[in-house]
Amino acid sequence: MSGKNQASGNATLELSIDLISAGGDGLGFYQGKAVFVPLTAPGERIVAQVRQDKPDFMRAELLSLVQPSPDRVEAPCKLYGQCGGCNLMHLSYDAQCSVKERILADAFRRSGGLSGIQAAMVRGPKDAYRNRAQFHFGPDKKIGYAKRLSNDIIALDSCPILAGPINEWLTQSVSGDAAWQKLKPYMAGKDRFIVFGQDGYSAHVEGPDTDISISLLGKSIRFHIRGFFQSNLTMLEKLIPDVLDGLSGQTAADLYCGVGVFGSFLKDRFERLVCVEQDPRAVGYACANVGKPADFAANTMEEWVSSAQAKQRFDHVLVDPPRSGLAPRVKAWLASAQPASIGYVSCDPVSLARDSGELSRAGYDLERVRIYDFYPNTSHLESYARFVLR
Ligand SMILES: C[S@@+](CC[C@H](N)C(=O)[O-])C[C@H]1O[C@@H](n2cnc3c(N)ncnc32)[C@H](O)[C@@H]1O
């Protein structure tokens, strides 16, 4: 195989990167075939080594930069590129935001059939933002993250995106020995554990700690350390007012409610509130966090839409589904229940775009869509969309 001209096995290719794909890899084309190359930037000319050659696309690793992008910066982390966490840290923050805006606009056009959608970007602090982290013990019992493209563990003494209390805990635990002795009784059958930290408080570590209580816009919210909870409290405190903006009425629903974060605030705006969540443990927390006068259903959304509770009239419905987005039955229910407005918190631009297209065809106008940058330096894209009945 003649290196730069033919793609095969470990061939090297020279190509240009056109854009950053939704997964965070740079995307270029070699002899008409898509090539995904992590850690590259739009407009760059690069040399890359093929690591996977599939019928429709290739995956390759960056070997060298022929023409670097002006948006490329020195990543402020010595483990960047080896660690499996961040994948956009080699771009300036302005460039990261532009990438996310373009990914969302492309998703709306391609998966939703909605052109010209320009999401406003609500920026976050770029560093020291992450309140929740998952760590592993490596074979030498040192604490670390999973490596990129591998199941190996990369030892850590600090991480620039972690909130202060988690980094302080890491610094104290850096040798691993004391932390291992403390956590060993809780690690049976497990290869990872969660640490949660909010500024002003010491970190909570899964095992000794299970139940966490935080303050969110003046409300006390409790959750289980292993259960779902947003990992960036600063951005969550920016998102909640947008979710509530202009809302009031008789009845609202918080669907896929988790521990009832949004319900805790929606209940102040509506006379009645229904909260639905499939995880019974989370529903227990939601009952305590939201309190009366709300109704709670520990059920899947797919089943709940056929329940008596779902037959009432809703003024506003908030949905916050997992990555896969709304199931067809849930969209069919929304189309027939016709709440005056729908709020949609999304962690996946493609499923949000697909569902937005369907809601638009079911009679809803997209009133606003904003990207909330919960995860700077990574390609994770959180957004909020509001729809109003035409
Ligand atoms: C992205 S989280 C949002 C949780 C909550 N709104 C919050 O902000 O903390 C999605 C939630 O949906 C729940 N879930 C996933 N699939 C579901 C389904 N089919 N029916 C009901 N709940 C589901 C998960 O257990 C999880 O709590």
The ligand as an ORCA input file, in Angstrom:
! r2SCAN-3c Opt
* xyz 0 1
  C     -31.978     13.015     31.386
  S     -32.636     12.324     32.845
  C     -33.568     13.688     33.450
  C     -33.923     13.655     34.897
  C     -34.446     14.946     35.515
  N     -35.348     15.669     34.666
  C     -33.305     15.847     35.974
  O     -33.059     16.884     35.369
  O     -32.645     15.503     36.961
  C     -33.808     11.225     32.187
  C     -34.645     10.499     33.205
  O     -35.614      9.736     32.497
  C     -35.764      8.480     33.134
  N     -36.266      7.584     32.073
  C     -35.552      7.010     31.075
  N     -36.373      6.333     30.257
  C     -37.621      6.489     30.739
  C     -38.899      6.012     30.323
  N     -39.014      5.260     29.237
  N     -39.976      6.354     31.054
  C     -39.846      7.133     32.177
  N     -38.662      7.599     32.626
  C     -37.564      7.286     31.908
  C     -34.396      8.146     33.681
  O     -34.510      7.252     34.771
  C     -33.888      9.532     34.090
  O     -34.222      9.808     35.426
*
